[in-house]
Structure formats: C-alpha cells, structure tokens
Amino acid sequence: MGDAEIPKAEIPKAELHRMVLTRAGKWKDRGTVLLILAALMWGYVAWQLLLPEESSGCDGALFERQTTADGNVPDCAAERPWPRLLGVLGLSVPVSIAGTVLYTKGTLGILMSHHTMALTDGRR
C-alpha cells in the first residue's frame, strides 16, 4: 500500500514522525545546496574583483585607478565584464533567499516534529 492510500489516523505516530523528519531533512538539504551555490556565486564575483587580470596585466578591479590624471578611463576598467559580474551578483540574491527559506522550513519541521513527539511521549 502506498502512503496516499492510508489515512493519517491509521499511521503509527512513530512512523509519521519518521516521515516528517525525512521530508524536513530533504528540505533542509536542498536549502543547504542553494546556500552553497549562492556562496560560490559571491566567491566568483570576489575573485573577479580582487585578483589581477592575467591576460592584460591589469590589477584587480578594486585596486586599480578608475581614471587617469587627464580624466581618461584606462583600458583595464573598460575591459572588465561588469554586466556579467552584476548579473551573477543579482542572480545570487534569489538563490540565497530560496536557500534560506528551504533551510529554515526544514529546520523548523524537524524541531516541531521533535517537539510534538516530546509533548505526546510518542503516544497516540
């Protein structure tokens, strides 16, 4: 018999607790993966801003002068992939929000299931 065929009243409390913990653990794991992905996106942006450009010999974007004494923009600042960096940074915001929501949902599900079992002592 599948889980959909059994009414909730017939499922033993310990089995229901295990099912809730399994589902909440999956939510928490998905949230962790999304948070790691968002951290990698932030790491990529930091890497692009801090490390020097090897092909053109330019310093990192945070360490170079943006204008010269005569007001011209040097080639290094003009060649930076600013739209790509801002796109990655912008995409990391919804990814981190979704990861935070999923992680919180999973953690609260686990805590509430344990709390319910503690209040009922595992009894029906």
C-alpha positions as CSV (number, residue, x, y, z in Angstrom):
1,M,0.0,0.0,0.0
2,G,1.2,3.5,-0.8
3,D,1.2,6.4,1.7
4,A,-1.6,8.0,-0.2
5,E,-3.9,5.1,0.4
6,I,-3.5,5.0,4.2
7,P,-5.5,7.6,6.2
8,K,-3.3,9.6,8.6
9,A,-5.2,8.3,11.6
10,E,-4.0,4.7,10.8
11,I,-0.3,5.6,10.6
12,P,1.5,5.0,13.8
13,K,2.9,8.1,15.4
14,A,6.5,6.9,15.3
15,E,6.1,6.2,11.5
16,L,4.6,9.6,10.9
17,H,7.4,11.2,12.9
18,R,9.9,9.4,10.7
19,M,8.2,10.5,7.5
20,V,8.1,14.2,8.7
21,L,11.8,14.0,9.6
22,T,12.7,12.5,6.2
23,R,10.7,15.2,4.3
24,A,12.1,18.0,6.5
25,G,15.6,16.7,6.1
26,K,15.2,16.9,2.3
27,W,14.0,20.5,2.5
28,K,17.0,21.3,4.7
29,D,19.4,19.6,2.3
30,R,18.0,21.5,-0.7
31,G,18.3,24.8,1.2
32,T,21.9,23.9,2.1
33,V,22.8,23.2,-1.6
34,L,21.2,26.5,-2.7
35,L,23.1,28.5,0.0
36,I,26.4,26.8,-1.1
37,L,25.6,27.8,-4.7
38,A,24.9,31.4,-3.7
39,A,28.2,31.4,-1.7
40,L,30.1,30.1,-4.8
41,M,28.5,32.9,-6.9
42,W,29.7,35.5,-4.3
43,G,33.1,33.9,-4.4
44,Y,33.3,34.2,-8.2
45,V,32.4,37.9,-8.0
46,A,35.0,38.5,-5.3
47,W,37.6,36.5,-7.3
48,Q,36.9,38.7,-10.3
49,L,37.2,41.9,-8.3
50,L,40.2,41.1,-6.2
51,L,42.6,39.1,-8.4
52,P,44.6,40.7,-11.2
53,E,43.7,40.1,-14.8
54,E,46.5,37.8,-16.1
55,S,45.8,38.3,-19.9
56,S,46.0,42.1,-19.8
57,G,48.3,42.6,-16.8
58,C,45.7,44.8,-15.0
59,D,45.4,44.9,-11.2
60,G,42.2,43.7,-9.5
61,A,39.2,45.9,-10.1
62,L,39.1,47.1,-6.5
63,F,42.8,48.1,-6.6
64,E,43.1,49.9,-9.9
65,R,42.6,53.6,-10.6
66,Q,39.4,54.2,-12.4
67,T,40.6,57.4,-14.2
68,T,44.0,58.7,-15.2
69,A,45.3,62.2,-14.4
70,D,43.8,63.6,-17.6
71,G,40.4,62.1,-17.0
72,N,40.6,59.2,-19.4
73,V,39.4,55.7,-18.4
74,P,42.2,53.2,-18.7
75,D,41.7,50.1,-20.8
76,C,41.6,47.9,-17.7
77,A,38.5,49.4,-16.3
78,A,36.8,49.5,-19.7
79,E,37.5,45.8,-20.4
80,R,36.0,44.5,-17.1
81,P,32.9,42.2,-17.5
82,W,30.8,44.4,-15.3
83,P,27.4,43.2,-16.8
84,R,28.3,39.6,-16.1
85,L,29.5,40.3,-12.6
86,L,26.4,42.3,-11.8
87,G,24.3,39.5,-13.3
88,V,25.9,36.8,-11.2
89,L,25.6,39.0,-8.1
90,G,21.9,39.7,-8.9
91,L,21.2,36.1,-9.5
92,S,22.7,35.1,-6.2
93,V,20.1,37.1,-4.3
94,P,17.0,35.0,-5.2
95,V,19.1,31.8,-4.9
96,S,20.2,32.7,-1.4
97,I,16.7,33.8,-0.4
98,A,15.3,30.4,-1.7
99,G,18.1,28.6,0.1
100,T,17.3,30.4,3.4
101,V,13.6,29.7,3.1
102,L,14.1,26.0,2.4
103,Y,16.7,25.6,5.1
104,T,14.5,27.3,7.7
105,K,11.5,25.3,6.6
106,G,13.4,22.0,7.0
107,T,14.9,23.0,10.4
108,L,11.5,24.1,11.8
109,G,9.9,20.9,10.5
110,I,12.5,18.9,12.4
111,L,12.1,20.9,15.5
112,M,8.4,20.9,15.5
113,S,8.3,17.1,14.9
114,H,10.6,16.5,17.9
115,H,8.5,18.9,20.0
116,T,5.3,17.1,19.1
117,M,6.8,13.8,20.0
118,A,8.1,15.2,23.3
119,L,4.7,16.5,24.2
120,T,2.9,13.3,23.4
121,D,5.7,11.0,24.6
122,G,5.2,9.1,21.3
123,R,1.7,8.1,22.3
124,R,-1.4,8.5,20.2
